[in-house]
Each structure stands twice: as structure tokens, then as C-alpha cells.
Amino acid sequence: MVDTEKFTLSGVVTDRSLLDVFVLVNDQKVFFRGRTPDEGDRLKFSTEVSLKEGNNLLTVVARESQDFASRKTVVVRRRPPPPAVAQKASGEKTEAKP
């Protein structure tokens, strides 16, 4: 559960055969990074994503080939903002009467 509009998702994918990593938020691709040969078998990633109110599905996909991929999904719930407190427009004081 979060109260903010933005969320940072980061992690490390470890795979000797890794091609690339991408992140989906509610089935929309928001991040992509391919592995370079000098990175070895560990690819670190971090991305800031926008969240809608309610449940958001964040899915990390790590691909070894066009036909083989691993997926991990987490649900991040964004709370709605608290209701605004109404204030009197005039500066009048009101007294409580018994």
C-alpha cells in the first residue's frame, strides 16, 4: 500500500543467458533494458512508475530467448487521497449553543 502517485521498482536479474528485462504496469510496457555483454550474468534495473488509484499489477519479465521468459508480478495498491476538509468561506466564528 502506498499513498503516492509514483513508485520506484528496482531489482537484479541473474541469468547467464539473459537477453533483456522489461516492466509492465497494468499490462502497459513502461521500461525496457537489454543486457550488454560486459554486464556478465547480473542485470540491475530501476524505474519509477506512475500508479492509478486502487490495485496496480507490476510485472517484471526477464527473457532468455524469444520463446522463454520468466515473470514475477507484485500488486501495489495506491490509496485514494484523503477527503479535503471543508473550511468556511467567511471568517465568522460560530459558537456552540447548549
Secondary structure, DSSP 8 states (H G I E B T S, - for coil): -B-SSEEEEEEEEE-TT--EEEEEETTEEEEEEE--GGGTTEEEEEEEEE--SEEEEEEEEEESSSS-EEEEEEEEEE----------SS--------
